[in-house]
């Protein structure tokens, strides 16, 4: 079993949302349908990045890191060509 850390980009406001889940496909569907309280007003979304972790603790630590300034810079560097076109 894997745990996934993921980054969504709102098509509406272009901002990122970072989270983690056991079921990436189901969680993305919940975001798209507006069933997630923290993102319901920012849909629609694109899934732009995800990582698989072997346990929940690693996933939560990675999620927390990606939400920091340095984590956001990591994502922007990693996806530089995608984000700039």
C-alpha positions as CSV (number, residue, x, y, z in Angstrom):
1,X,0.0,0.0,0.0
2,X,1.2,3.5,-0.9
3,X,0.4,6.9,0.4
4,X,0.5,9.7,-2.2
5,X,1.5,13.3,-1.7
6,X,0.0,15.4,-4.5
7,X,-0.1,19.0,-5.8
8,X,-3.2,20.4,-7.6
9,X,-3.3,23.6,-9.5
10,X,-6.5,25.5,-9.6
11,X,-7.5,26.5,-13.1
12,X,-9.5,29.3,-11.5
13,X,-6.8,31.1,-9.5
14,X,-3.6,29.3,-10.7
15,X,-2.7,28.6,-7.0
16,X,-1.5,25.3,-5.7
17,X,-3.0,22.9,-3.2
18,X,-0.9,20.2,-1.6
19,X,-2.3,17.2,0.2
20,X,-1.8,13.4,0.8
21,X,-4.0,10.4,0.5
22,X,-4.1,6.6,0.3
23,X,-6.3,6.7,-2.9
24,X,-5.1,9.4,-5.3
25,X,-7.8,8.7,-8.0
26,X,-10.6,8.9,-5.4
27,X,-9.2,12.0,-3.7
28,X,-8.8,13.9,-7.0
29,X,-12.4,13.1,-8.0
30,X,-13.5,14.5,-4.6
31,X,-11.6,17.7,-5.3
32,X,-13.1,17.9,-8.8
33,X,-16.6,17.5,-7.5
34,X,-16.2,20.1,-4.8
35,X,-16.5,17.7,-1.9
36,X,-13.3,18.9,-0.2
37,X,-14.1,21.9,2.0
38,X,-10.8,23.6,1.6
39,X,-10.8,23.6,-2.2
40,X,-14.5,23.6,-3.2
41,X,-14.4,27.3,-4.1
42,X,-11.3,27.0,-6.2
43,X,-12.3,24.3,-8.7
44,X,-11.6,23.1,-11.4
45,X,-8.2,21.6,-10.8
46,X,-5.3,19.9,-12.6
47,X,-3.2,17.3,-10.9
48,X,0.3,18.6,-11.7
49,X,2.5,16.5,-9.4
50,X,2.5,13.5,-7.1
51,X,4.9,11.2,-5.2
52,X,4.3,7.8,-3.7
53,X,5.5,7.1,-0.1
54,X,5.7,3.7,1.6
55,X,4.0,4.8,4.8
56,X,1.7,7.6,6.1
57,X,4.4,9.2,8.3
58,X,6.7,9.8,5.3
59,X,3.8,11.2,3.3
60,X,2.7,13.6,6.0
61,X,6.3,14.8,6.5
62,X,6.7,15.3,2.7
63,X,3.4,17.1,2.5
64,X,4.5,19.5,5.3
65,X,7.8,20.1,3.5
66,X,6.1,20.8,0.2
67,X,3.9,23.4,1.9
68,X,6.9,25.4,3.1
69,X,8.7,28.1,1.1
70,X,11.5,25.7,0.1
71,X,9.0,23.0,-0.8
72,X,7.1,25.4,-3.0
73,X,10.4,26.4,-4.7
74,X,11.2,22.7,-5.2
75,X,7.8,22.2,-7.0
76,X,8.4,25.3,-9.1
77,X,11.9,24.2,-10.1
78,X,10.7,20.6,-10.8
79,X,7.9,21.8,-13.0
80,X,9.6,24.8,-14.5
81,X,9.1,23.9,-18.1
82,X,5.5,22.9,-17.5
83,X,4.6,26.1,-15.6
84,X,6.3,28.4,-18.0
85,X,4.9,26.8,-21.1
